[in-house]
């Protein structure tokens, strides 16, 4: 019998509501600030209701940019979208193939190879930033999409996620494929890949947001304004002097930067949750 504890339920919901307010209120302020002019924001008396500069701010940010960013936000968003999609698809491809090799192929030091991949979780980009930058520079990949994407597509997390999923697939499926005369590639394409769609969707959401929010790596290898991502653009819009910062354009850019990750989470929410919690296929 489930006990009825109204006070505990009330405290749980109250804590949840307070948490949502703390997280959502700064976002609400950014949205409201994107509808006013700079003077209204700087004077500290900005209302909590929408202003009358919405269309002007968003059209200016998207197609003209701010004084300090130099580039329109539309171009930055395209750069960020290319980088995020490249990182997401690259990580998924490498992760699923490496996990497939570790689980279904028998070769010397197979378990050691997996643990070597797993240990790289302790070596983020920030730790290996100098040798990575040196290699990219020597290959002439500065200020290119390849330079922005390729060093970030290896993923131990994705390999671990696919490996754990592949280990739940019954051995009978592999034996049935062998009886049907299917080779390694056909088994992967016709059996494993369709079964992995929810896991792929979950990993895509995680890695898309990871790629979209990249700051340090694009900051290091991009020197052209035309190659900067939207996260870099927001940083360049905010100067050390409030009088020089176009806060309305900066807040508008911040709101626009939130839109693609939010849309990805909304449209892929069901597959994302299913891919993370479902263990038996």
C-alpha positions as CSV (number, residue, x, y, z in Angstrom):
1,X,0.0,0.0,0.0
2,X,1.3,3.4,-0.9
3,X,1.4,5.8,2.0
4,X,-0.3,9.2,1.6
5,X,2.2,11.8,2.7
6,X,0.8,15.2,1.6
7,X,3.4,17.3,3.4
8,X,6.3,15.5,1.8
9,X,4.6,15.7,-1.6
10,X,4.1,19.5,-1.0
11,X,7.7,20.0,-0.1
12,X,8.9,18.0,-3.1
13,X,6.8,20.1,-5.5
14,X,7.8,23.3,-3.8
15,X,11.4,22.4,-4.2
16,X,10.9,21.6,-7.8
17,X,9.0,24.9,-8.4
18,X,11.8,26.9,-6.7
19,X,14.4,25.1,-8.8
20,X,12.6,25.8,-12.0
21,X,12.2,29.5,-11.1
22,X,15.9,29.8,-10.3
23,X,16.9,28.3,-13.7
24,X,14.2,29.9,-15.8
25,X,14.2,33.5,-14.5
26,X,17.7,34.4,-15.9
27,X,16.5,33.1,-19.3
28,X,13.3,35.1,-19.0
29,X,15.3,38.2,-18.2
30,X,17.5,37.6,-21.3
31,X,14.3,37.3,-23.5
32,X,12.9,40.5,-22.1
33,X,16.2,42.3,-22.5
34,X,16.2,41.4,-26.2
35,X,13.1,43.5,-26.7
36,X,14.5,46.8,-25.4
37,X,17.1,49.3,-26.4
38,X,20.6,49.5,-24.8
39,X,19.8,52.6,-22.7
40,X,16.8,50.9,-21.0
41,X,18.9,47.9,-20.1
42,X,21.8,49.9,-18.8
43,X,19.8,52.3,-16.5
44,X,18.7,49.4,-14.4
45,X,15.0,50.0,-14.7
46,X,14.1,47.5,-17.3
47,X,10.5,46.3,-17.0
48,X,9.7,42.6,-16.8
49,X,7.3,42.9,-19.7
50,X,8.2,42.9,-23.4
51,X,9.4,46.1,-25.1
52,X,8.9,47.5,-28.5
53,X,12.3,46.8,-30.0
54,X,11.9,43.1,-30.6
55,X,11.7,43.1,-34.4
56,X,14.5,45.6,-34.8
57,X,16.9,43.8,-32.4
58,X,16.4,40.4,-33.9
59,X,16.6,41.6,-37.5
60,X,19.7,43.6,-36.7
61,X,21.4,40.8,-34.9
62,X,20.6,38.1,-37.5
63,X,21.6,40.1,-40.6
64,X,23.9,42.9,-39.5
65,X,25.5,42.0,-36.2
66,X,26.8,44.2,-33.4
67,X,29.6,46.7,-33.4
68,X,32.0,44.4,-31.6
69,X,31.1,41.1,-33.2
70,X,31.4,42.4,-36.7
71,X,29.6,39.4,-38.2
72,X,25.8,38.7,-38.5
73,X,24.5,36.2,-36.0
74,X,23.0,34.2,-38.9
75,X,26.6,33.4,-40.1
76,X,27.6,32.4,-36.6
77,X,24.7,30.1,-36.2
78,X,25.5,28.4,-39.5
79,X,29.0,27.9,-38.3
80,X,27.8,26.5,-35.0
81,X,25.3,24.3,-36.7
82,X,27.9,22.8,-39.0
83,X,30.3,22.2,-36.1
84,X,27.6,20.7,-33.8
85,X,26.3,18.4,-36.5
86,X,29.8,17.4,-37.6
87,X,30.8,16.6,-34.0
88,X,27.6,14.7,-33.3
89,X,27.6,12.5,-36.4
90,X,31.4,12.0,-36.2
91,X,31.2,10.9,-32.6
92,X,28.3,8.5,-33.3
93,X,30.0,6.9,-36.3
94,X,33.4,6.4,-34.6
95,X,31.7,5.2,-31.3
96,X,29.4,2.7,-32.9
97,X,32.1,1.2,-35.0
98,X,34.6,1.0,-32.2
99,X,32.0,-0.6,-29.8
100,X,31.1,-3.1,-32.6
101,X,34.7,-4.1,-32.9
102,X,35.2,-4.4,-29.2
103,X,32.1,-6.5,-28.6
104,X,31.8,-8.7,-31.7
105,X,35.4,-9.2,-32.9
106,X,37.9,-11.5,-31.2
107,X,41.4,-10.1,-31.4
108,X,44.4,-9.9,-29.0
109,X,44.2,-7.3,-26.3
110,X,40.6,-6.6,-27.1
111,X,39.7,-5.8,-23.5
112,X,42.9,-3.7,-23.1
113,X,41.9,-1.7,-26.2
114,X,38.5,-0.9,-24.6
115,X,40.1,0.2,-21.3
116,X,42.5,2.4,-23.2
117,X,39.6,4.1,-24.9
118,X,37.8,4.4,-21.5
119,X,40.8,6.0,-19.8
120,X,40.7,8.8,-22.4
121,X,37.6,10.1,-20.4
122,X,40.2,11.5,-18.0
123,X,41.9,13.5,-20.8
124,X,39.5,16.2,-22.0
125,X,40.4,18.6,-24.7
126,X,41.8,21.2,-22.2
127,X,44.5,18.7,-21.0
128,X,45.7,17.9,-24.5
129,X,45.1,21.3,-26.0
130,X,48.6,22.2,-27.0
131,X,49.6,19.0,-28.9
132,X,46.1,19.0,-30.6
133,X,46.6,22.6,-31.6
134,X,50.1,21.9,-32.9
135,X,48.8,19.0,-35.1
136,X,45.9,21.0,-36.5
137,X,48.2,24.0,-37.2
138,X,50.8,21.7,-39.0
139,X,48.1,20.2,-41.1
140,X,46.9,23.7,-42.2
141,X,43.5,23.2,-40.7
142,X,43.2,26.5,-38.8
143,X,40.1,28.6,-39.7
144,X,38.5,25.5,-41.3
145,X,35.5,23.4,-40.4
146,X,37.7,20.3,-40.5
147,X,39.9,21.8,-37.8
148,X,36.9,22.7,-35.7
149,X,35.4,19.2,-36.0
150,X,38.0,16.5,-36.4
151,X,39.9,16.8,-33.1
152,X,36.6,16.5,-31.1
153,X,34.9,13.6,-32.7
154,X,36.5,10.7,-30.7
155,X,34.2,9.8,-27.9
156,X,34.9,7.3,-25.1
157,X,31.5,8.0,-23.7
158,X,29.8,7.0,-26.9
159,X,31.9,3.9,-27.2
160,X,30.9,2.9,-23.6
161,X,27.2,3.6,-24.3
162,X,27.1,1.5,-27.5
163,X,29.2,-1.3,-25.9
164,X,26.8,-1.6,-23.0
165,X,23.9,-1.7,-25.4
166,X,25.5,-4.3,-27.7
167,X,26.1,-6.6,-24.8
168,X,22.4,-6.7,-24.1
169,X,21.6,-8.1,-27.6
170,X,21.0,-11.9,-27.5
171,X,23.7,-14.1,-29.0
172,X,20.9,-15.8,-30.9
173,X,20.6,-12.9,-33.3
174,X,24.3,-13.2,-34.2
175,X,23.9,-17.0,-34.7
176,X,20.8,-16.5,-36.9
177,X,22.6,-13.9,-39.0
178,X,25.5,-16.4,-39.5
179,X,23.0,-19.1,-40.6
180,X,21.5,-16.7,-43.1
181,X,25.0,-16.2,-44.5
182,X,25.3,-12.6,-43.3
183,X,28.8,-11.2,-42.9
184,X,30.0,-8.8,-40.4
185,X,29.0,-5.7,-42.3
186,X,25.5,-7.0,-43.1
187,X,24.9,-8.0,-39.5
188,X,25.9,-4.5,-38.5
189,X,23.7,-2.8,-41.1
190,X,20.6,-5.0,-41.0
191,X,20.5,-6.0,-37.3
192,X,22.5,-3.8,-35.0
193,X,21.9,-0.4,-36.6
194,X,18.1,-0.6,-36.6
195,X,18.2,-1.8,-33.0
196,X,20.5,1.1,-32.0
197,X,18.3,3.9,-33.2
198,X,17.2,5.0,-29.7
199,X,20.8,4.9,-28.4
200,X,21.9,6.9,-31.5
201,X,19.2,9.5,-30.8
202,X,20.2,9.8,-27.2
203,X,23.9,10.2,-28.0
204,X,23.1,12.7,-30.8
205,X,21.3,15.0,-28.4
206,X,24.2,14.9,-25.9
207,X,26.9,15.5,-28.5
208,X,25.0,18.1,-30.5
209,X,24.7,20.3,-27.4
210,X,28.3,19.5,-26.6
211,X,29.4,20.7,-30.0
212,X,27.1,23.7,-30.1
213,X,28.5,25.0,-26.7
214,X,32.1,24.6,-27.6
215,X,34.1,27.7,-26.6
216,X,37.8,27.1,-25.9
217,X,38.7,25.1,-29.1
218,X,36.9,27.4,-31.6
219,X,38.5,30.4,-29.7
220,X,42.0,29.0,-30.3
221,X,41.9,27.9,-33.9
222,X,39.7,30.6,-35.5
223,X,41.2,34.0,-36.3
224,X,38.7,35.0,-39.0
225,X,35.5,36.7,-38.0
226,X,33.7,34.7,-40.6
227,X,34.6,31.4,-38.9
228,X,33.6,32.3,-35.4
229,X,30.8,30.3,-33.7
230,X,27.9,31.9,-31.9
231,X,29.3,31.3,-28.4
232,X,32.5,33.2,-29.4
233,X,30.3,35.9,-30.9
234,X,28.5,36.4,-27.6
235,X,31.8,36.8,-25.8
236,X,33.1,39.3,-28.3
237,X,29.9,41.4,-27.9
238,X,30.4,41.8,-24.2
239,X,33.2,44.3,-23.6
240,X,34.7,45.4,-20.3
241,X,32.8,48.8,-20.4
242,X,29.1,48.7,-20.1
243,X,28.8,51.9,-22.2
244,X,30.3,50.2,-25.1
245,X,28.4,46.9,-24.9
246,X,25.2,46.7,-27.0
247,X,23.3,44.7,-24.4
248,X,20.2,44.4,-26.5
249,X,22.1,42.7,-29.3
250,X,24.1,40.6,-26.9
251,X,20.9,39.4,-25.2
252,X,19.3,38.8,-28.5
253,X,22.2,36.7,-29.6
254,X,22.1,34.7,-26.4
255,X,18.4,34.0,-26.9
256,X,19.1,32.9,-30.5
257,X,21.9,30.7,-29.3
258,X,19.5,28.8,-27.1
259,X,17.0,28.0,-29.8
260,X,18.7,25.1,-31.8
261,X,19.6,23.0,-28.7
262,X,16.2,23.5,-27.2
263,X,14.5,22.5,-30.4
264,X,16.7,19.4,-30.6
265,X,15.8,18.4,-27.1
266,X,12.1,19.0,-27.6
267,X,11.8,17.1,-30.9
268,X,14.0,14.2,-29.8
269,X,12.9,14.1,-26.1
270,X,11.1,10.8,-26.4
271,X,13.9,9.0,-28.2
272,X,16.5,10.6,-25.9
273,X,14.8,9.3,-22.7
274,X,14.1,5.9,-24.2
275,X,17.7,5.5,-25.4
276,X,19.1,6.3,-21.9
277,X,16.8,4.2,-19.8
278,X,15.9,1.3,-22.0
279,X,18.3,-1.7,-21.4
280,X,16.4,-4.6,-22.9
281,X,15.6,-4.6,-26.6
